[in-house]
């Protein structure tokens, strides 16, 4: 929600500044000298009505609706775009309601009412930052994005885990990049979360708010590293794509799965306390 709220606040500030600009009287400028009245050769000034007539009256449509083109498809349904480090989904319902969600941020949801008028789509009646119906897409100039029917690719698709791992294969400094919660994958950065750990042999130094700063002893198995905490168990496995899959099973509360990348392979350094 933080990224979306930050965007909405920034957009609101932009619109507020624009509104203030429209209501303010522009600062007085240095008065320019009065323009001389053109005079024809015979000394008679030209007829002002003649100057006001356009050169080609047919170039200006009498009805502004003549330049409007109907949308190529119904606007209701789901629209997608990439927004920062996550994806944005705009759902337009037939009854006039809309929902904006960030699928990779479970708390990010904004709802309201929408309407379409002559190629412009207004959210909550806001005429200062409309979306523009553009062919088979929606352009949102105020947000700097273009929405289409095509759903963006997922942030990350976990690879399968490896078996019969050699000793020390998980050694190194690991940093969490993604979190899987109830089958949904989220960016750790989007959730304002952090987790890191340093593994060497049968010991690990844990960091971040989930574990706190502590050093633990690991049970080394053929396919994974394990350790037990108060009310939870953890196992670490290496995936074929090089990520570590760290699963936390909490008693009576399900599980969390973090995906970490190896930021710095281990060297000859040793953990404190060895």
C-alpha positions in Angstrom: 0.0 0.0 0.0 2.9 2.4 0.7 4.0 2.7 -2.9 0.4 3.2 -4.2 -0.3 5.7 -1.4 2.9 7.6 -2.1 1.9 7.8 -5.8 -1.6 9.0 -4.9 -0.3 11.6 -2.5 2.2 12.8 -5.1 -0.5 12.9 -7.7 -2.9 14.8 -5.3 -0.1 17.3 -4.6 0.5 17.8 -8.3 -3.2 18.4 -8.9 -3.5 20.7 -5.9 -0.6 22.8 -7.2 -2.2 22.9 -10.6 -5.5 24.0 -9.1 -3.8 26.7 -7.2 -2.1 27.9 -10.3 -5.4 28.2 -12.1 -6.9 30.3 -9.4 -4.0 32.7 -8.9 -3.7 36.0 -10.7 -0.5 36.0 -12.7 2.1 38.5 -11.6 2.0 41.8 -13.4 4.5 42.0 -16.2 6.2 45.1 -17.5 3.7 47.0 -19.6 4.5 46.6 -23.2 4.2 49.7 -25.4 0.9 50.0 -27.2 0.9 48.5 -30.6 0.5 51.0 -33.4 -2.8 50.8 -35.3 -2.0 49.6 -38.8 -2.9 52.2 -41.4 -3.5 51.5 -45.1 -1.8 53.4 -47.7 -4.8 55.8 -48.2 -4.8 56.6 -44.5 -7.9 54.6 -43.6 -7.5 51.8 -40.9 -8.5 48.3 -41.9 -11.8 46.8 -40.9 -11.1 44.7 -37.7 -13.9 42.3 -38.6 -12.0 41.3 -41.7 -8.9 40.3 -39.7 -10.9 38.1 -37.3 -12.1 35.8 -40.0 -10.1 32.5 -40.3 -8.3 31.9 -43.5 -10.1 28.5 -43.9 -13.3 28.2 -41.9 -13.8 24.6 -43.1 -10.7 23.5 -41.1 -12.5 24.1 -37.8 -15.2 21.5 -37.0 -18.5 23.1 -36.0 -19.1 20.2 -33.5 -16.3 19.1 -31.2 -17.8 15.6 -31.3 -16.7 15.2 -34.9 -13.1 14.6 -33.7 -14.1 11.9 -31.2 -13.8 8.3 -32.0 -15.6 5.5 -30.2 -13.5 3.1 -28.1 -12.6 0.0 -30.1 -13.9 -2.3 -27.3 -15.8 -2.2 -24.0 -13.9 -0.5 -21.2 -15.2 -2.8 -18.5 -12.9 -5.5 -17.2 -9.3 -5.7 -16.2 -6.5 -3.4 -17.3 -2.8 -3.9 -16.4 0.5 -2.1 -16.4 3.8 -2.2 -14.7 4.1 0.4 -11.9 7.5 0.8 -10.3 8.7 -2.5 -8.9 5.3 -4.1 -9.0 2.2 -4.5 -11.3 -0.9 -2.4 -11.2 -4.4 -3.7 -12.1 -7.4 -1.5 -12.8 -10.8 -3.2 -12.7 -13.7 -1.4 -14.3 -17.1 -2.8 -13.4 -20.3 -2.3 -15.4 -22.1 -0.5 -12.6 -19.5 2.3 -12.6 -17.3 1.1 -9.8 -13.5 0.7 -10.1 -10.8 -1.0 -8.1 -7.0 -0.3 -8.3 -4.8 -3.0 -6.9 -1.1 -3.8 -6.8 -1.2 -7.6 -7.0 2.3 -7.9 -5.4 1.3 -5.8 -2.4 -1.6 -7.5 -0.5 -2.6 -4.2 1.3 -2.8 -2.0 -1.8 -6.4 -1.4 -2.8 -8.2 1.8 -3.9 -11.9 1.8 -4.9 -14.2 4.5 -6.3 -16.4 5.4 -9.3 -15.5 5.8 -12.9 -17.2 7.3 -16.0 -16.2 7.7 -19.6 -16.9 10.9 -21.6 -15.8 11.4 -25.2 -12.6 9.4 -25.0 -11.6 10.4 -21.4 -12.1 8.1 -18.4 -12.5 10.0 -15.1 -11.9 8.4 -11.7 -14.1 9.8 -8.9 -15.1 12.7 -11.2 -11.5 14.1 -11.2 -11.2 16.1 -14.4 -7.6 17.2 -13.8 -6.0 13.7 -14.3 -8.1 11.6 -16.6 -7.1 8.4 -18.4 -7.2 8.7 -22.2 -8.9 6.0 -24.2 -6.3 5.2 -26.9 -7.2 2.4 -29.3 -7.2 -0.8 -27.3 -5.4 0.7 -24.3 -5.7 3.4 -21.6 -3.1 6.1 -21.3 -2.7 7.7 -17.9 -0.4 10.8 -18.5 -0.5 11.9 -14.8 0.9 8.5 -13.7 3.1 8.1 -16.7 1.8 4.6 -17.5 -0.1 2.8 -20.3 -2.6 0.1 -19.4 -3.5 -2.8 -21.6 -5.5 -6.1 -21.4 -2.3 -8.1 -21.3 -1.4 -9.2 -17.8 2.3 -8.5 -17.0 4.6 -11.5 -16.4 4.9 -12.5 -12.7 7.7 -11.0 -10.7 9.4 -14.3 -10.3 8.8 -18.0 -11.0 10.6 -20.3 -8.5 12.6 -23.1 -10.0 12.6 -26.7 -8.7 14.9 -27.6 -5.7 18.0 -29.7 -6.1 18.7 -33.0 -4.3 21.9 -34.7 -3.0 23.7 -31.4 -2.5 27.5 -31.3 -1.9 28.6 -30.0 1.5 28.9 -26.2 1.7 26.8 -25.5 -1.4 24.6 -23.1 0.6 27.6 -21.2 2.2 27.5 -17.5 1.6 25.7 -14.3 2.3 22.0 -14.5 1.3 19.5 -11.6 0.9 15.7 -12.1 0.5 14.1 -10.9 -2.7 10.6 -12.4 -2.7 8.1 -13.7 -0.2 5.4 -16.3 -0.9 2.3 -16.0 1.3 -0.8 -18.1 0.9 0.3 -19.0 -2.6 0.9 -15.4 -3.7 4.3 -14.1 -4.5 5.3 -10.6 -3.4 8.4 -8.4 -3.7 10.1 -8.1 -0.3 10.9 -4.5 -1.1 7.3 -3.7 -1.9 6.3 -5.0 1.5 9.1 -3.0 3.2 10.5 -6.2 4.5 14.1 -7.3 4.9 15.9 -10.6 5.7 19.5 -11.7 5.3 21.6 -14.6 6.6 25.2 -15.7 6.4 25.7 -19.5 6.2 28.9 -21.3 6.8 28.9 -25.1 7.2 26.6 -26.0 10.1 26.1 -22.5 11.4 24.2 -19.4 10.3 24.0 -15.8 11.4 20.4 -14.5 10.9 19.4 -10.9 10.4 16.2 -8.9 9.8 13.0 -8.5 11.9 11.7 -12.1 11.3 14.6 -13.7 13.1 16.3 -10.9 14.8 20.1 -10.9 15.0 21.2 -14.3 16.2 23.5 -17.2 15.4 22.1 -20.7 15.2 23.3 -24.3 14.7 22.1 -26.1 11.7 21.2 -29.7 11.1 22.8 -30.6 7.8 20.8 -33.0 5.6 21.4 -34.4 2.1 19.0 -31.9 0.5 18.6 -29.1 3.0 19.7 -27.3 6.1 17.4 -27.2 9.1 17.0 -25.5 12.5 14.3 -25.2 15.1 13.1 -22.1 16.9 10.5 -21.4 19.5 7.2 -22.4 17.9 8.6 -22.7 14.3 10.9 -24.7 12.1 13.1 -23.6 9.2 14.6 -25.4 6.2 16.8 -24.1 3.5 17.1 -25.6 0.0 19.0 -24.6 -3.1 17.0 -24.2 -6.3 18.1 -24.9 -9.8 18.1 -21.1 -10.6 20.6 -20.4 -7.8 18.1 -19.0 -5.3 17.7 -20.4 -1.8 14.2 -21.4 -0.8 13.8 -20.7 2.9 10.6 -22.1 4.4 9.4 -21.1 7.8 6.6 -23.3 9.3 4.9 -21.7 12.2 2.9 -24.0 14.6 -0.8 -23.4 14.1 -0.3 -20.5 11.6 0.8 -22.0 8.3 4.1 -21.2 6.5 6.1 -18.4 4.9 8.5 -19.0 2.0 11.3 -16.6 1.3 13.5 -16.7 -1.9 17.0 -15.4 -1.4 19.9 -14.7 -3.7 23.6 -15.3 -2.9 25.0 -11.7 -2.6 28.5 -12.8 -1.7 29.9 -16.3 -1.8 31.6 -17.3 1.4 35.4 -17.2 1.7 37.7 -18.3 4.5 36.0 -16.0 7.1 34.4 -17.8 10.1 31.3 -17.0 12.1 31.8 -15.4 15.5 31.7 -18.0 18.3 33.4 -20.8 16.3 
